[in-house]
Amino acid sequence: KAGVTQTPRYLIKTRGQQVTLSCSPISGHRSVSWYQQTPGQGLQFLFEYFSETQRNKGNFPGRFSGRQFSNSRSEMNVSTLELGDSALYLCASSLETGTYGYTFGSGTRLTVV
Amino acid sequence: ELKVEQNPLFLSMQEGKNYTIYCNYSTTSDRLYWYRQDPGKSLESLFVLLSNGAVKQEGRLMASLDTKARLSTLHITAAVHDLSATYFCAASNAGGTSYGKLTFGQGTILTVHP
């Protein structure tokens, strides 16, 4: 079966711009969560959506936002990009409570210049 | 706030040797996950541990969970070069709607030498 699909794979943006990343979960998975991975801070949780509602939120500024559509696809938006936002952004999908684990996508590598 | 700590952070092993990676977490959690990450790649799920005393094995890797000690271990048996990667453990808060938020350890960079 198809895995978790993230687009685009790579992005280069300029400081101050905004960016939208997309994540299509495994069919039947209703939970989509987002993580930021950097060499300095490691893997940090951004937010999780379940049935179009944000169910959990991490400690990131309001510039980071997301949403989930009725088909469970999710988007993450970062406004007013800063150099420190350069990172690998990973999304993961799961059935309702993660009993069978979380499957991660290949990630979007964002570089802010 | 849930915190997850792994040790060691760096592990250099000889092929054929055994070793253990430890994952401690700070508050109640009944779900523990292990992932592998190769350079430049995403996270590959290795094990899902859902209850106290859970033990799972796949090839040369075995993971266990002790919820009373708040400790999970990933044991590597007779290491081979192909196991070289970064290994992460992650935990989620027990109960309610917190399952969807994983807190990751720092990762253990494993290098297996001939």
Interface residues (C-beta under 8 A of the other chain):
Chain A: S31 S33 Y35 G42 L43 Q44 F45 E48 F50 R55 N56 G58 L90 A92 S94 E96 T97 G98 T99 Y100 G101 Y102 T103 F104 G105 S106 G107
Chain B: R31 Y33 Y35 K41 S42 L43 E44 S45 V48 L50 F88 A90 S92 T97 S98 Y99 G100 K101 L102 T103 F104 Q106 G107
